[in-house]
Amino acid sequence: MLAYGRDCAPFLAMPISVMLRLLLAPGAALFLLSCGYIGEPLPPALHIPQRVTDLAVTEEGPEIVASFTLPTHTTEELLIKKPMTIELSIGREPVPFQQEAWESASKTFSVPGGQSAVIYKLPVPPEWIGRDVRTGVKVFGSNGRAAGWSNLVVLSVVEPLAPPTDLEAKAVPDGVQLTWRGAASRCRVYRRIGAAPAAVVAEAERPPWTDRATEYGTTYYYRVEAVRTGGDIRAASKPSAETQINPQDTFPPPVPTGVVAVASAGSVELLWDRSTASDLAGYRIYRAEGNGTYSRLAETGETPSYSDRKIEPGKTYRYAVSAFDRLGNESAMSPPATVSAQ
């Protein structure tokens, strides 16, 4: 038996007289070879969209947000070319769960399509707060047929979370520190650079929170939102207002520690602990006679020692050391080290 594929449907729908003339025309054999084959006739295509399998449901502020991806192929793996109809059903969870009871009591919404990634929002009814609700999606083809429910998602609805307020960012020695007010639960921190999308960089239990993965001279944009999770609770507030910062290095190295002054014949030898600052440029040594005022004596590189040979035997000297970085930021002076010259 000569069977024909679905691509031959326009040919088979022609009047018999037109079909015969085409079959007698040159090239008809090639058409038949490309269009038909030996075997049983194929049944007509059902054009039923595949089920949605990635439905996700969250609570964002005073709204329930459902997101999912529309199918691109039918259950027969044919590309969907005609518009689809989307219905979302959501209702309180029966205990014990019975699908028929849930379906009959659910609210159904017609969801606009138009793009593969669908996000649909609806206000949280007050009577759902403190309750579990179940959500499902059906996608119908142009012939009104559907493959069935998507994955069904349960959400425990809670009192809408208030967004954090008064978000501020400031540069600190180890990064950018954020503070905010108004959030009674932990917060999710978003950061973006330039026109790139914002990305989650942390969840902080309380402010302040410090972003240590920053660089001086780069502009960062931050926003935070309160979050509450656990079980089937997936709640977040609306985001705070965005704040921006371009941190600059105005922070000196730590104050040098462990300064020791040792008198020897014709000199005073100074030693101190090596600084751990990554941008250390060197040290400055200050000296005072007796109870006098300090004056700068010398400047060294990164070596934590200095030999003072400009001394007078019998005099008492006080020494202090500061550290400075490559931008010239200088620390405070260390506690004094006192010595009597020999």
Secondary structure as UniProt FT lines:
FT   STRAND          2..4
FT   HELIX           6..8
FT   HELIX           9..12
FT   HELIX           16..24
FT   TURN            26..27
FT   HELIX           28..35
FT   STRAND          36..38
FT   STRAND          56..60
FT   TURN            61..62
FT   STRAND          63..69
FT   STRAND          73..74
FT   TURN            75..76
FT   STRAND          85..92
FT   HELIX           99..105
FT   STRAND          107..111
FT   STRAND          117..123
FT   HELIX           126..128
FT   TURN            129..130
FT   STRAND          132..140
FT   TURN            142..143
FT   STRAND          153..156
FT   STRAND          165..172
FT   TURN            173..174
FT   STRAND          175..181
FT   STRAND          187..192
FT   TURN            194..195
FT   STRAND          199..204
FT   STRAND          209..211
FT   TURN            216..217
FT   STRAND          220..230
FT   TURN            231..232
FT   STRAND          233..236
FT   STRAND          243..245
FT   STRAND          260..264
FT   TURN            265..266
FT   STRAND          267..271
FT   TURN            278..279
FT   STRAND          280..289
FT   TURN            290..291
FT   STRAND          295..300
FT   STRAND          305..308
FT   TURN            313..314
FT   STRAND          316..325
FT   TURN            326..327
FT   STRAND          337..340
//
